[in-house]
Amino acid sequence: MEKIKVQIIEDETLQGFADFNNAEVWLLSDRGSSIPFDERLVVVPELTNSDLPSNIKIPVLMTEIYEKHPNNVVKETVTVPKLDSELRPVLDENGKTLQEEKELELSEMSFEYEVLTRKKENFAMHTYVCDESCIKVVE
């Protein structure tokens, strides 16, 4: 199954780098520049107009994209150990585990994506394992 290509541009100043011919292009942030929006941009106004940083907004935007392009269910046949009713491996006369074919339903993304930005660090998360205000740095 062919996947849809999605591009996420961090702000409207990156529209010139977007591949509108081959991708669905989503806008993450409106930085308030004088550059008009390309009418082909997918804009979620409450998110695009938010002052939150990109690393906080991207998971919300990804949720919007997943809602528009839900995962595909794919079936795959795999070989697994045969188990008895108590979930123990079934052995043959030589003590080797018998194998059987099982059909699994797996979830697969229906799209591939890339994020266009001028600063990769805008999408990084920096976390502490305790309350940051409780950390005292000494030199």
C-alpha positions, 0 to 999 in steps of 0.5 A: 500500500503506497503511503501519503507523503506529509510535510510539516513546515515549522512556519510560513517562511518555509513555504518556498521549500515545501513540495506541494506537488508531491506532498500534503503540506501542514503548517505548524506555526504562524510567526506573523510574517508578511508572507501570505499563506499558500492556499494549499497549506493545511492549517489548524488555526487553534494550533498554528496561531498558538504561541507554544513552542514547536516541540510542544505543538508537534505532537498535537499536529501529529494527532490531527494528521493521524485523524485525517490519515488513520493507520492501516491494518495489515495482516501478516503471517508469521511462524511462531512456536505452537503452544498448548492450552497452558501456553507451554511449547508443544514438543515433537518426539525429538523434543524440538518445539513445533512451529505453526503459522499465525496470521497477525493484524498489525497497525501500519502508518498510512503516511510518511512525513518530514519536518522542515525547519531552520533549527532542529533543536526546536523539536527537541525535548529537555527533561529533568528527573526531578523538579528543576526548581529543586536543582541547585548548581554549584561551582 
